[in-house]
Amino acid sequence: MDKKFKLIQERKKQKLTQKDIANILEISLSYYSAIERGIRNPTLELAKKIAELFNKTIEELF
């Protein structure tokens, strides 16, 4: 499975919107959306936060 779709799948499993995730991570909605679509890459620190949020490893998501 394409890794960018992994983020979408995990987010939907938790019944969260992109806006919910952006608010939790304290980043802009457009930035998170771009990460999900594979247009932008998160910093290592942000990737760690996203992985923790979904209870996954960075490798599993990215």
N, C-alpha and C positions, 0 to 999 in steps of 0.2 A: 504494500500500500504506500502511496505517495506520502511522504512525511507531513506535507502541509495539510493533508486531509486528516492526519492523526490528531492535530490540535482541534479541528472542528468536531471530530468524533468524540474526543474526550470532553470538550465543552458541552456538547449536546447530552452526553451521558449524565452530566451533573445538572442539566436543565438550566444552564446559564446562558445569557446573551453575551455578545461581544462587548456590549456596554458594561455589563456586570464585571467581566474580567478586567476590562480597562480600569474601572473604578477600583477594584480590589488591588490591582498592581500599581495604581496611581500613575497611569500613562494615558495618552490620548487614545480615543477610540480609533482614529485613523491609523495610528501607529500599530495598535494591536491587530486591526483588520489587515494591514499590510503584512504583518508577521504571519498571520493565518494563511494568507494567500501566497506566501512564499516570495513576496516582493522585497521585504525587509528582513534582515537577520537581527535577532535580539542580541544585546550584549551578553556576555557570560553571566553576569549578575542577574540580569532579567530572565535569562533562560533557566537559571537555577530557581528563581521565584515561580516561574510558570510550571516547572517540573514539580516543585513542592505542592503547588496548588492542586495539581492533578494527581498527586501521589505517584509520580512516575520518575524515572531517571531522565536526565537530559538526553541520553542516547536513545531512549525509547521514543522521545518526542521529536528530536531533531536529528 
